[in-house]
């Protein structure tokens, strides 16, 4: 899964760039949520209908970009870091809700 590769690259670069700094609670909590999301997505993706499998990149792209916004809020120069982190959390929670509703639809 491409989400797993992207998440591993983001986490590795986050800890590499912040090896002397403080690791924030938002970062750790988002990492735990992404691990849970990836586990659930891999487990349930075998049962997705074929038309959802083709549109499944939204289930991988949205959490990856949200994780990037939470881990690296200073990359966004348009908004403040606080707004970027909040938008990242909104995207991550939205992707969890979408996956939960899809699992409920399948079951």
N, C-alpha and C positions, 0 to 999 in steps of 0.2 A: 504494500500500500504506500502510496506517495505521501500520505499524511504522516506516517511513521518516520519516513526518511526526513521529511521537512522538520518535524518536531525534534528529532535527534540532532539535526544540524543547528536548529535554533537554540536548543538547550546547551549544546557543546559550545557554541559561540558566546552564549550568555555567561556561562561560567568561566570561559576563557577570558572574556573581556572584563569581568568583575571579580577576578581572583583575589584582589586586594581590598575590594570594597565590601560593603554590607550587602547580603542577599536579603531582599525585601520579602515580606510576608505575602504580598500580592503575587510575586513570582512563584513562590513555592506552592501556594494554593492553586494557581492557574496550572502549574505543572501536574499536580495531583488530579485536577479535573480533566486535563487533556489525556492523561494515562487512563483514567476511567472511561473517557469518551472513546479512545482508540480501542480499548478492550471491548466495549459494547458494540462499536461499529464493526469490528472484525467478526465478532460472534454472530451478529444479526445480519450482516451483509449477504450471507449465503441464502437467506430467505427472502430477499428483496424481489419484487416483481421485475421482469425484464425492462419495462419502461422506466423504472426508477433507477436501475443500475446504469442506464445510459446517462441519466442526469445526476449521477452520484457524485460528480466532481464538486458540487456545492457542499456536500457533506464532508469533503476533505479540504476545500479551499477556504471556506469560512472559518473553521477552527484554526487553521494554520495562520491565516492573516490576523486573526484575533490574538493568538498567542504571540505573534510577532509584535503587535501593538502593545501588549502588556509587558513583554520583556524588554522591548526597545522603544519606549515612548519618545525618546529624543530624536528619533529618525524623522518624525513628523514635524515639520517646521510651520505648518499652517495653524495648528491648534496647540494649546499648552499641553504639558505632559499629563496633567491631571485629566483633562478631557480625553486625551488619547487612551489612557488606561481605562477610563470609564467606557469609552466606545469599544475597546477590546473586550471588556467584561460583558458588555451587551451582546456582542457578536458571539462570544463563547457560550453564554447562556441561551441565546437564540438557537445556536446549533444543537445544544443538548435538548432543548424543547422540540426541535424539528425531528431529531432522531427518536425521542421518546414517543412522539405522536405517530411516526412511521412504524415503530415497533408495535404500538397499540393498534394501528390500522391492519398490520399483517396478522397479529394474533387474534 
